[in-house]
Every structure is written in C-alpha cells, then in structure tokens.
Amino acid sequence: QVQLVESGGGLVQPGGSLRLSCAASGSIFSIYPMDWYRQAPGKQRELVAHITSDGITNYADSVKGRFTISRDNSKNTLYLQMNSLKPEDTAVYYCHVSYYRTRWYDAWGQGTQVTVSS
C-alpha cells in the first residue's frame, strides 16, 4: 500500500513563498505521474499541477508562472514550490498518485494547510 505524507504548509503573507513536500512510501514512486490538488473552503478539489515520471509538467492556469512542481525519485519525494502567493491560493493542498497493484488505486496524502493572509 502506498502512503503519502505532505509537509511544508503554513501562514504566509501575500507575495510570499512556500515549498510543499510529499514523501511517498513504497517502490512505485519513480514510475507513475503525480499531482498536487487543492481544496478551498466551500469549493471542489481542483488539480493544481501534474508531473510525469520523466518530469514533464502541466499547471492550472491560475498558478502558471508562480508554482513549480518537481520530483526527486532518489528521495521518493514530490515538491511544489509556490511563489507570489495570493489570498486565493489559500486551501488544503494534497498530493496524489494513481498506481497499479492488480487493479488501479488512488492514494492521497492527509493534506497540508496553506493560508495566504496579511
């Protein structure tokens, strides 16, 4: 079973930066694409950024040019560097991976709170 543990959230002023980390257990980390999602109060969970196993990235329009997703396969860790943060980036951030073990599974972390406020 794959387990994901996020860290790095917190309170930051508008214009500030944070880096989120997602540590993954198991040997599957390097072979599957991974994602960062976020969910703000009263809103649906939305995809923020996606990275393939070989490092190709995609971003939601709302974070393009400000957020960077990356992965270190040697450390089984996924990152999200968030710069120029805005109040509307306030949300719980989750990492996610879909993996195959006789069938497809979805694994989610517990989430880490990011609050952007002055």
C-alpha positions as CSV (number, residue, x, y, z in Angstrom):
1,Q,0.0,0.0,0.0
2,V,1.3,3.4,-0.9
3,Q,1.3,6.2,1.7
4,L,1.8,9.9,1.0
5,V,2.7,12.4,3.7
6,E,2.6,16.2,2.9
7,S,4.5,18.9,4.8
8,G,5.5,22.5,4.4
9,G,2.2,24.3,4.7
10,G,1.7,27.4,6.9
11,L,0.7,31.0,7.1
12,V,2.4,33.4,4.6
13,Q,1.8,37.0,3.6
14,P,0.6,37.8,0.0
15,G,3.6,37.8,-2.3
16,G,5.4,35.3,-0.2
17,S,6.7,31.8,-0.9
18,L,6.3,28.3,0.4
19,R,7.6,24.9,-0.6
20,L,5.4,21.8,0.0
21,S,6.9,18.3,0.1
22,C,5.2,15.0,-0.3
23,A,7.1,11.9,0.9
24,A,5.9,8.6,-0.7
25,S,6.4,5.1,0.7
26,G,6.9,2.1,-1.5
27,S,8.9,1.4,-4.6
28,I,6.4,2.8,-7.1
29,F,7.3,6.4,-6.8
30,S,9.5,6.8,-9.8
31,I,7.3,5.1,-12.4
32,Y,4.0,7.0,-12.0
33,P,2.8,10.5,-12.7
34,M,1.9,12.5,-9.6
35,D,-0.2,15.5,-8.9
36,W,-0.9,18.3,-6.4
37,Y,-4.5,19.2,-5.8
38,R,-6.0,21.8,-3.5
39,Q,-9.4,22.4,-1.9
40,A,-10.5,25.7,-0.6
41,P,-13.4,26.0,1.9
42,G,-16.8,25.5,0.1
43,K,-15.1,24.6,-3.1
44,Q,-14.4,21.4,-5.0
45,R,-10.9,19.9,-5.0
46,E,-9.0,21.1,-8.1
47,L,-5.9,20.0,-9.9
48,V,-3.0,22.4,-9.4
49,A,0.0,20.7,-11.1
50,H,0.9,17.4,-12.7
51,I,4.3,15.8,-13.4
52,T,5.0,12.7,-15.4
53,S,7.5,10.0,-14.4
54,D,10.1,11.7,-16.6
55,G,9.5,15.2,-15.5
56,I,7.0,16.7,-18.0
57,T,4.8,19.2,-16.1
58,N,1.4,20.8,-16.5
59,Y,-0.3,23.5,-14.4
60,A,-3.7,25.0,-13.8
61,D,-3.9,28.4,-15.5
62,S,-4.4,30.1,-12.1
63,V,-0.9,29.1,-10.9
64,K,1.1,29.1,-14.2
65,G,4.3,31.1,-13.8
66,R,4.1,31.1,-10.0
67,F,4.1,27.4,-9.0
68,T,6.7,24.8,-9.9
69,I,6.1,21.0,-9.4
70,S,9.2,18.8,-9.2
71,R,10.2,15.3,-8.0
72,D,13.3,13.7,-6.7
73,N,12.9,10.0,-7.5
74,S,16.0,9.1,-5.4
75,K,14.3,10.5,-2.3
76,N,10.7,9.4,-3.2
77,T,9.6,13.0,-2.7
78,L,7.3,15.3,-4.7
79,Y,7.6,19.1,-4.3
80,L,5.5,22.2,-5.0
81,Q,7.3,25.5,-5.0
82,M,4.8,28.3,-4.6
83,N,5.9,31.9,-5.3
84,S,4.0,35.2,-5.4
85,L,1.3,33.7,-3.3
86,K,-2.2,35.3,-3.3
87,P,-5.1,35.1,-0.8
88,E,-7.0,33.0,-3.3
89,D,-4.3,30.3,-3.1
90,T,-5.5,29.6,0.5
91,A,-6.5,25.9,0.6
92,V,-5.6,22.5,1.9
93,Y,-3.1,21.0,-0.5
94,Y,-3.0,17.3,-1.3
95,C,-0.6,15.1,-3.2
96,H,-2.0,12.2,-5.3
97,V,-0.8,9.3,-7.2
98,S,-2.7,6.5,-9.1
99,Y,-0.9,3.2,-9.1
100,Y,-1.5,-0.4,-10.3
101,R,-1.5,-3.4,-8.0
102,T,-3.7,-6.0,-9.8
103,R,-6.0,-3.0,-10.3
104,W,-5.7,0.8,-10.2
105,Y,-5.7,2.5,-6.8
106,D,-5.7,6.2,-5.8
107,A,-3.5,7.3,-3.0
108,W,-3.9,10.7,-1.2
109,G,-2.0,12.4,1.5
110,Q,-3.6,13.8,4.6
111,G,-3.3,17.4,3.3
112,T,-1.4,20.4,4.4
113,Q,-3.0,23.8,5.1
114,V,-1.7,26.9,3.2
115,T,-3.1,30.2,4.3
116,V,-2.2,33.4,2.5
117,S,-3.1,36.5,4.5
118,S,-1.8,39.7,5.8
